């Protein structure tokens, strides 16, 4: 068990009020301050592990997407290579047939004598010329197809080598992801051992932290007046809101469950604007906008490595798939440390009339 988990085990035991003694002794009165500090430590460690797990998962998901594209590219190039080889074989066969025909026409009799004996000397002359010309063209075609086959084979080899690299990278990232998830599962087992009162205290502590962060964010003036969404943005918002209450599942893209970027990518996909699958790719590839210009449908990115994403609803609220053990829900925009925002439809036309969906933050 790692040092962090040892500390978490001690924390859980302390929070549960479990005291071990080798002999009867006077038990000191519990220290409320110590218990509060223990719950705080547990929440801090839990939040860090969730962040680590989400980072590892999003990184692996991004590589898995690239791996899927690389496999498709290898299949495409292998298909082209097969077609090039088939064309080369057919051309070689045709060239051989013409060569045999040209040889058979020459025979042991000279071309001059054959022309004299022919019923139609002009036709024989024309036929010989055409066969010779076709044979030359076929030879040139074979040469050209040989070059195409060599070039296509080289591209296919490079693509397969790149695929091997992607497979190795994906395997390493999968191992890291599974290791972090295993640590997270151990912590969740410890959480399950806490009493309802202690879990309630943990929830209150987390909520108070979010409330404080939201108040500071709003007071900073980072959010401006409300803006309407585009038609696509409205569709994305409606879709995301319809998913409220569905569970968070690692790597899920619906319809029964979602992870954070699975929800946002599906929302915009259903709005007719396909976007990258992961939060890191969404941050890297979509146009960045100031938080002061947010409008419903924009994506809010969290943490320094862009490992979490939510969809902006307006009025300082987002809809998100928070983490394992929770459901898709509406949250204050400052529920996690903000990195920035991106816009999937920068060229969209704003709606003149917009009625936000009725939702309640939790």
Secondary structure, DSSP 8 states (H G I E B T S, - for coil): --HHHHHHHHHHHHHTT----SS--------HHHHHHHHHHHHHHHHHHHHHHHHHHHHHHHHHHHHHHHHHHHHHHHHHHHHHHHHHHHHHHHHHHHHHHHHHHHSSS-HHHHHHH-SSHHHHHHHHHHHHHHHHHHHHHHHHHHHHHHHHHHHHHHHHHHHHHHHHHHHHHHHHHHHHHHHHHHHHHHHHTS-HHHHHHHHHHHHHHHHHHHHHHHHTT-S-S----BHHHHHHHHHHHHTTT-EE-TT-BSSSEE-HHHHHHHHHHHTT----SSHHHHHHHSEEE-GGG--TT-EEEETTTT-EEEEEEETTEEEEE-STT-BEEEEEGGGS-EEEEEETTTT--B-SS---------
